[in-house]
Amino acid sequence: MNAIRVVLVEDDPGWIKAITAFLNREEDLLVVGAATNAAEAASLARTLEFDVVLMDIQLTDRKLEGIYAAMEIHGLAPQAKIIMLTSMSEESVMTKAFTAGAVNYIEKTNYLHLPHAIRAAYHHSAPMDALLKEFARLKREEQLKPLTAAEREVFDLIEAGYTQPQIERKLFKAESTLKNQVNKMLKKLGVRSSKEAVEKVKRIGLAPEKPDEPENPKT
């Protein structure tokens, strides 16, 4: 049986040592790396293969550094499940954590629950998974609400990877008409390019389900 590969992100070396020993006693769990700040965590995400991240919300002296680190890891390794470790329970902090890509959170004093939480996250049954997906959908819809139906149709195709000529053919639009719609869409979303528009929606609303992919989106 392959072990679930775990990464720890925590600024307390003593806690890292203790939790590593605790988790490695489980036959199906293996700590494969640790980081003490956001930069180290991003480096691990680029060089290691892992399944679950235990992320302290408050790294060093920055209250929410763990949330920013989670957001970056979610972008670099979207397949990994992120569990937040916290001693804070403010609703606004938890909302930010889930927006950043976390699927669950555990108070540090409840560390005995970590093996179960890791397994649940890995097997896509973390308690917040369904809520997170719905929250992400609502956030995405909120961002795209200012767009007209026609602009939304264009945005969805851009997000799916269609080029401008492909969109023109698919929607039977003239080049000038399409450019006008795109410019209005960008202005409403507060960005300067189609790429920025897609990145903004992904960052704030998480990655949504995509429309049908074009056969050759980049040709």
KEKE-3310 file (N, C-alpha, C; in steps of 0.2 Angstrom, whole numbers, plus 5000, padded with zeros to 4 digits):
npx = (5004:5003:5010:5002:5008:5014:5016:5023:5020:5026:5031:5037:5050:5051:5038:5036:5045:5039:5026:5030:5036:5025:5015:5022:5022:5010:5005:5001:5004:5016:5028:5035:5042:5046:5042:5046:5041:5032:5039:5048:5039:5033:5044:5045:5033:5037:5046:5044:5034:5018:5004:4995:4994:4999:4995:5000:4991:4996:5011:5028:5028:5018:5001:4992:5000:5001:4989:4991:5002:4996:4987:4997:5002:4991:4990:5002:5002:4988:4982:4985:4979:4974:4976:4972:4980:4976:4975:4966:4949:4941:4928:4930:4943:4943:4935:4944:4954:4948:4944:4957:4960:4960:4954:4950:4950:4960:4961:4976:4977:4970:4977:4978:4968:4973:4978:4966:4960:4969:4968:4954:4954:4963:4956:4946:4935:4934:4927:4924:4924:4912:4906:4916:4916:4904:4905:4915:4909:4899:4907:4913:4902:4898:4909:4907:4895:4893:4894:4886:4875:4880:4894:4898:4897:4908:4918:4918:4923:4935:4941:4941:4951:4950:4955:4955:4951:4944:4934:4927:4922:4915:4905:4899:4903:4908:4925:4927:4916:4918:4930:4925:4916:4925:4933:4924:4920:4933:4934:4924:4928:4939:4952:4966:4969:4964:4970:4973:4960:4955:4964:4961:4948:4950:4959:4951:4939:4942:4947:4935:4923:4926:4920:4916:4931:4939:4943:4956:4962:4973:4976)
npy = (4994:5011:5025:5039:5055:5068:5085:5097:5113:5125:5136:5132:5123:5113:5108:5103:5092:5084:5081:5075:5063:5058:5056:5048:5036:5030:5018:5021:5034:5046:5058:5069:5081:5097:5114:5131:5143:5154:5155:5144:5134:5136:5132:5119:5114:5115:5106:5093:5078:5077:5073:5079:5094:5101:5115:5129:5143:5155:5160:5163:5180:5185:5186:5180:5173:5160:5158:5165:5157:5145:5148:5150:5137:5130:5134:5130:5116:5110:5097:5093:5092:5104:5106:5117:5122:5129:5141:5150:5155:5164:5169:5176:5173:5159:5159:5165:5156:5144:5150:5151:5138:5128:5113:5109:5112:5111:5113:5116:5110:5099:5089:5075:5071:5072:5061:5055:5066:5069:5057:5058:5070:5066:5056:5063:5066:5076:5086:5099:5099:5099:5110:5120:5119:5124:5136:5142:5142:5151:5163:5164:5167:5179:5187:5187:5193:5206:5205:5205:5193:5190:5194:5186:5173:5175:5176:5164:5155:5161:5157:5144:5142:5145:5154:5171:5171:5158:5160:5170:5163:5153:5159:5167:5180:5197:5203:5216:5217:5207:5212:5223:5218:5211:5221:5229:5219:5217:5229:5229:5219:5225:5223:5222:5213:5198:5187:5191:5193:5180:5174:5182:5178:5164:5165:5172:5165:5152:5138:5135:5123:5119:5125:5115:5109:5116:5108:5111:5121:5131:5133)
npz = (5000:4995:5004:5010:5006:5015:5018:5029:5035:5045:5058:5069:5074:5084:5084:5072:5072:5082:5077:5065:5069:5076:5065:5056:5063:5059:5047:5035:5032:5028:5031:5020:5018:5025:5029:5034:5031:5019:5007:5007:5007:4995:4987:4990:4984:4971:4969:4976:4977:4983:4993:5003:5013:5028:5035:5044:5049:5054:5051:5056:5061:5054:5053:5043:5035:5031:5024:5012:5008:5006:4995:4985:4984:4981:4968:4962:4965:4962:4964:4977:4994:5006:5023:5035:5050:5065:5078:5079:5077:5070:5059:5047:5045:5042:5031:5022:5022:5016:5003:4998:4995:5005:5012:5024:5042:5057:5074:5083:5095:5094:5088:5088:5080:5067:5059:5054:5048:5037:5030:5026:5018:5008:5002:4996:5005:5014:5026:5022:5008:5000:5003:5000:4986:4983:4988:4981:4968:4970:4973:4961:4952:4958:4954:4940:4938:4934:4920:4904:4896:4883:4884:4895:4888:4879:4888:4894:4884:4881:4893:4892:4883:4869:4854:4848:4834:4833:4842:4835:4824:4831:4837:4827:4825:4821:4819:4824:4832:4842:4848:4854:4863:4871:4876:4884:4893:4900:4906:4915:4924:4929:4924:4912:4902:4893:4899:4912:4916:4917:4926:4938:4941:4943:4954:4965:4965:4964:4954:4942:4935:4919:4903:4888:4881:4867:4851:4846:4854:4854:4841)
capx = (5000:5007:5008:4999:5013:5012:5021:5021:5022:5025:5037:5040:5054:5049:5031:5037:5048:5035:5021:5033:5036:5018:5012:5026:5020:5005:5008:4999:5006:5023:5030:5040:5045:5043:5044:5045:5038:5029:5044:5051:5033:5032:5049:5043:5028:5040:5051:5042:5027:5015:4997:4992:4998:4997:4998:4999:4989:5000:5018:5032:5024:5012:4995:4989:5005:4999:4984:4995:5006:4991:4985:5002:5003:4985:4991:5007:5000:4981:4980:4986:4974:4977:4972:4974:4981:4975:4973:4961:4942:4937:4924:4933:4949:4941:4933:4949:4957:4944:4945:4964:4961:4960:4948:4948:4955:4961:4965:4982:4976:4967:4982:4976:4963:4976:4978:4959:4959:4973:4965:4948:4956:4966:4951:4941:4929:4935:4920:4922:4924:4906:4904:4921:4915:4898:4907:4919:4905:4896:4912:4914:4897:4898:4913:4905:4888:4892:4894:4880:4875:4885:4900:4899:4898:4914:4923:4919:4927:4942:4944:4942:4957:4949:4958:4950:4948:4940:4928:4923:4919:4910:4899:4897:4904:4914:4931:4926:4911:4921:4934:4921:4913:4930:4935:4919:4921:4939:4933:4919:4931:4944:4959:4969:4969:4960:4973:4972:4953:4954:4968:4958:4942:4953:4962:4946:4934:4945:4946:4928:4922:4927:4916:4919:4937:4939:4947:4962:4961:4978:4978)
capy = (5000:5017:5029:5046:5059:5074:5090:5101:5120:5127:5139:5130:5117:5107:5105:5099:5086:5080:5079:5071:5057:5056:5054:5043:5030:5027:5014:5023:5041:5048:5065:5069:5087:5102:5121:5135:5150:5153:5154:5137:5130:5136:5129:5112:5113:5115:5100:5087:5076:5076:5073:5083:5099:5103:5122:5133:5149:5160:5158:5169:5185:5187:5183:5176:5171:5153:5158:5167:5151:5140:5150:5149:5130:5128:5136:5126:5109:5110:5091:5092:5094:5108:5107:5122:5121:5135:5142:5156:5153:5169:5166:5179:5169:5153:5160:5166:5149:5140:5153:5150:5131:5123:5108:5107:5115:5107:5116:5112:5106:5093:5085:5068:5070:5074:5056:5054:5072:5068:5052:5060:5074:5062:5052:5067:5066:5081:5089:5105:5099:5101:5118:5124:5119:5128:5143:5144:5143:5157:5168:5165:5170:5185:5191:5188:5195:5212:5204:5203:5186:5189:5195:5180:5168:5176:5175:5156:5153:5163:5153:5137:5141:5147:5160:5176:5169:5153:5163:5173:5158:5149:5164:5171:5187:5200:5205:5222:5216:5203:5216:5228:5215:5209:5227:5230:5214:5218:5235:5228:5215:5228:5220:5225:5208:5192:5182:5194:5191:5172:5173:5185:5174:5158:5167:5174:5160:5146:5135:5132:5118:5122:5123:5110:5111:5116:5103:5113:5128:5136:5133)
capz = (5000:4995:5009:5009:5007:5019:5019:5035:5034:5052:5059:5075:5073:5089:5082:5066:5074:5086:5072:5060:5073:5077:5059:5053:5066:5055:5042:5028:5031:5027:5030:5015:5018:5029:5027:5040:5029:5013:5002:5008:5005:4987:4984:4991:4979:4964:4969:4979:4975:4989:4993:5008:5016:5034:5034:5049:5046:5057:5050:5058:5064:5050:5055:5038:5029:5029:5019:5006:5006:5003:4989:4980:4984:4977:4961:4960:4965:4963:4966:4984:4998:5011:5029:5039:5057:5068:5085:5078:5074:5067:5053:5041:5043:5040:5024:5018:5021:5011:4997:4996:4993:5010:5012:5031:5046:5063:5079:5085:5101:5092:5084:5088:5074:5061:5054:5051:5043:5032:5026:5023:5013:5002:4999:4994:5009:5019:5028:5019:5001:4996:5005:4997:4979:4982:4990:4975:4963:4971:4972:4954:4949:4960:4950:4933:4938:4930:4913:4900:4894:4878:4887:4898:4883:4877:4894:4895:4878:4883:4899:4890:4878:4862:4852:4845:4827:4835:4845:4830:4820:4835:4839:4821:4827:4817:4823:4828:4837:4847:4852:4858:4869:4876:4880:4889:4899:4904:4910:4921:4928:4932:4922:4906:4897:4894:4903:4918:4918:4919:4932:4943:4943:4947:4961:4970:4965:4963:4947:4941:4930:4912:4897:4884:4878:4860:4849:4845:4857:4853:4834)
cpx = (5004:5005:5006:5005:5011:5018:5018:5024:5020:5032:5040:5044:5052:5043:5032:5040:5043:5029:5024:5033:5029:5015:5015:5025:5014:5007:5006:5000:5013:5024:5036:5044:5042:5046:5042:5042:5035:5034:5047:5045:5032:5038:5048:5038:5031:5044:5049:5035:5024:5007:4993:4997:4995:5000:4996:4997:4994:5008:5022:5027:5018:5006:4992:4994:5003:4993:4987:4999:5001:4988:4990:5003:4997:4986:4997:5006:4993:4978:4981:4980:4977:4973:4976:4975:4980:4974:4967:4954:4938:4934:4928:4940:4948:4939:4939:4953:4954:4945:4952:4965:4961:4953:4945:4952:4954:4964:4971:4982:4973:4971:4981:4971:4966:4976:4971:4958:4963:4970:4959:4950:4959:4961:4945:4934:4930:4928:4918:4922:4918:4905:4909:4919:4909:4900:4911:4915:4901:4900:4913:4909:4896:4903:4911:4898:4888:4892:4887:4881:4880:4892:4902:4901:4905:4920:4924:4923:4934:4945:4945:4948:4956:4952:4953:4947:4943:4933:4923:4919:4913:4904:4896:4898:4909:4919:4930:4921:4914:4926:4931:4918:4919:4932:4930:4919:4927:4938:4929:4923:4938:4951:4960:4969:4965:4963:4973:4965:4952:4958:4964:4952:4945:4955:4956:4941:4936:4944:4939:4929:4922:4922:4919:4925:4936:4944:4954:4962:4967:4980:4973)
cpy = (5006:5022:5036:5051:5066:5079:5095:5108:5123:5130:5137:5123:5111:5104:5101:5092:5081:5077:5074:5064:5054:5053:5048:5036:5026:5024:5017:5031:5042:5055:5066:5076:5092:5109:5126:5142:5149:5152:5147:5133:5130:5132:5121:5110:5112:5108:5094:5085:5074:5076:5077:5088:5101:5110:5126:5140:5155:5158:5164:5174:5188:5183:5178:5174:5164:5153:5160:5161:5146:5142:5149:5141:5127:5129:5131:5118:5108:5103:5090:5095:5098:5108:5112:5120:5128:5135:5148:5153:5158:5167:5169:5175:5163:5153:5161:5160:5145:5143:5152:5143:5126:5119:5107:5111:5111:5112:5112:5108:5099:5089:5078:5066:5071:5067:5055:5060:5071:5063:5054:5065:5071:5058:5056:5067:5071:5084:5095:5105:5101:5108:5122:5124:5124:5135:5146:5146:5150:5163:5170:5169:5177:5190:5192:5191:5202:5211:5202:5196:5185:5190:5189:5174:5169:5174:5167:5153:5155:5158:5146:5136:5143:5154:5165:5173:5163:5155:5166:5168:5154:5153:5168:5178:5191:5202:5211:5221:5213:5208:5221:5225:5213:5216:5229:5225:5215:5224:5234:5223:5218:5226:5223:5220:5202:5187:5185:5192:5184:5171:5176:5180:5167:5160:5168:5168:5153:5143:5132:5127:5122:5120:5118:5113:5111:5110:5105:5120:5133:5136:5138)
cpz = (5000:5001:5007:5011:5009:5019:5025:5034:5041:5054:5066:5074:5077:5087:5076:5067:5077:5081:5067:5063:5074:5071:5056:5057:5063:5049:5035:5027:5031:5026:5026:5015:5023:5027:5033:5038:5022:5007:5002:5005:4998:4984:4984:4985:4972:4964:4972:4976:4982:4988:4997:5011:5023:5035:5040:5046:5048:5056:5052:5062:5060:5051:5050:5033:5027:5024:5012:5003:5003:4997:4983:4979:4980:4970:4958:4960:4967:4965:4973:4988:5004:5017:5033:5047:5060:5075:5085:5075:5071:5060:5047:5040:5040:5032:5020:5017:5016:5004:4994:4994:4998:5010:5019:5035:5053:5068:5081:5091:5100:5087:5083:5082:5067:5056:5050:5046:5037:5027:5022:5017:5007:4998:4997:4998:5015:5020:5024:5011:4998:4997:5001:4989:4978:4983:4984:4969:4964:4971:4965:4950:4951:4956:4943:4933:4934:4922:4910:4898:4888:4880:4891:4894:4881:4882:4895:4890:4879:4888:4897:4885:4871:4861:4849:4839:4829:4838:4840:4826:4824:4836:4833:4823:4822:4822:4827:4834:4843:4851:4856:4864:4874:4880:4885:4895:4903:4909:4916:4926:4931:4930:4915:4900:4898:4899:4910:4921:4921:4926:4938:4945:4946:4954:4966:4970:4964:4956:4946:4936:4923:4908:4893:4881:4870:4857:4848:4848:4855:4845:4830)
residu = (MET:ASN:ALA:ILE:ARG:VAL:VAL:LEU:VAL:GLU:ASP:ASP:PRO:GLY:TRP:ILE:LYS:ALA:ILE:THR:ALA:PHE:LEU:ASN:ARG:GLU:GLU:ASP:LEU:LEU:VAL:VAL:GLY:ALA:ALA:THR:ASN:ALA:ALA:GLU:ALA:ALA:SER:LEU:ALA:ARG:THR:LEU:GLU:PHE:ASP:VAL:VAL:LEU:MET:ASP:ILE:GLN:LEU:THR:ASP:ARG:LYS:LEU:GLU:GLY:ILE:TYR:ALA:ALA:MET:GLU:ILE:HIS:GLY:LEU:ALA:PRO:GLN:ALA:LYS:ILE:ILE:MET:LEU:THR:SER:MET:SER:GLU:GLU:SER:VAL:MET:THR:LYS:ALA:PHE:THR:ALA:GLY:ALA:VAL:ASN:TYR:ILE:GLU:LYS:THR:ASN:TYR:LEU:HIS:LEU:PRO:HIS:ALA:ILE:ARG:ALA:ALA:TYR:HIS:HIS:SER:ALA:PRO:MET:ASP:ALA:LEU:LEU:LYS:GLU:PHE:ALA:ARG:LEU:LYS:ARG:GLU:GLU:GLN:LEU:LYS:PRO:LEU:THR:ALA:ALA:GLU:ARG:GLU:VAL:PHE:ASP:LEU:ILE:GLU:ALA:GLY:TYR:THR:GLN:PRO:GLN:ILE:GLU:ARG:LYS:LEU:PHE:LYS:ALA:GLU:SER:THR:LEU:LYS:ASN:GLN:VAL:ASN:LYS:MET:LEU:LYS:LYS:LEU:GLY:VAL:ARG:SER:SER:LYS:GLU:ALA:VAL:GLU:LYS:VAL:LYS:ARG:ILE:GLY:LEU:ALA:PRO:GLU:LYS:PRO:ASP:GLU:PRO:GLU:ASN:PRO:LYS:THR)
# end
